Amino acid sequence: MRTLAIAVVIGLSLGVTTSCQAQQKSKIGDSPYTYKTASMDGIGKVYMGREISFVMGFQGKDWLERRSREQEESVSLAIENLPVDAGSVVADLGAGSGYYTFRIAPKVPEGKVYAVEIQDEAIQYLQRRSKELGFDHVVAVKGSETSPNLPENSIDLIIMVDVYHELEYPVEMLAAIRKSLKADGKLLLIEYRGEDPEVAIKPLHKMTVKQVEKELSANGFKLVQNGQFMKIQHFLVFGKAE
């Protein structure tokens, strides 16, 4: 969800604050995370060699809803290729303004779409927008930094669009996601291509397939599809590893 000049302005102060908190947390027990001086776009917290980026605030809503997004990001292709049917239960984690949520909803008319957010302003917007659009099967859910707060063993597909790189607690979040997925449930990560220098997104807001697969495989997931059809983003579908 995210770039760049907007994200830097919105997130810089958040990154500094979070970095200070992270330095304190590093002194308590064993941790999968290490810490460093925060870069301009990061929070100073490192997981498996990757500095975590700061979170884009809901103030960036207009950028998420920009008219050029479809042309730039091949959104309709992503929606078309979602592994869902009419009765699927889907969760859009880090839903933001619901740009994906409300495009997924018509594909699952007999199912449900959870729009998960941690920001109260976003939750209120999603609730209001769901009513305006008449999507009774879209439910806004207040998540936390460590859990989407979804029912266990109930979700067919969880999607994160340009969100995973911002998770402050990826290990804890992935564990909670795994619990919420059905046995054959899938996790889809859409992330800007870190391998491609032509993708004009700042480095911490992009991810390589190698890095994503390294982190997800360490947390009980296996890559089952590497879609190559989006213009500037990866379409990476993971299932539960045995």
Stockholm file with secondary structure:
# STOCKHOLM 1.0

chainA/1-242         MRTLAIAVVIGLSLGVTTSCQAQQKSKIGDSPYTYKTASMDGIGKVYMGREISFVMGFQGKDWLERRSREQEESVSLAIENLPVDAGSVVADLGAGSGYYTFRIAPKVPEGKVYAVEIQDEAIQYLQRRSKELGFDHVVAVKGSETSPNLPENSIDLIIMVDVYHELEYPVEMLAAIRKSLKADGKLLLIEYRGEDPEVAIKPLHKMTVKQVEKELSANGFKLVQNGQFMKIQHFLVFGKAE
#=GR chainA/1-242 SS CCCSHHHHHHHHHHHHHHHHHHHHHTTSSCCSEEECCCCTTEEEEEETTEEEECCCCGGGHHHHTCTTHHHHHCHHHHHHTCSCCTTCEEEEETCTTTTTHHHHGGGCTTSEEEEEESCHHHHHHHHHHHHHHTCTTEEEEECCSSCCCCCTTCEEEEEEESCGGGCSCHHHHHHHHHHHEEEEEEEEEEEEETTCTTSCSCGGGEECHHHHHHHHHTTTEEEEEEECCSSSEEEEEEEECC
#=GC SS_cons         CCCSHHHHHHHHHHHHHHHHHHHHHTTSSCCSEEECCCCTTEEEEEETTEEEECCCCGGGHHHHTCTTHHHHHCHHHHHHTCSCCTTCEEEEETCTTTTTHHHHGGGCTTSEEEEEESCHHHHHHHHHHHHHHTCTTEEEEECCSSCCCCCTTCEEEEEEESCGGGCSCHHHHHHHHHHHEEEEEEEEEEEEETTCTTSCSCGGGEECHHHHHHHHHTTTEEEEEEECCSSSEEEEEEEECC
//
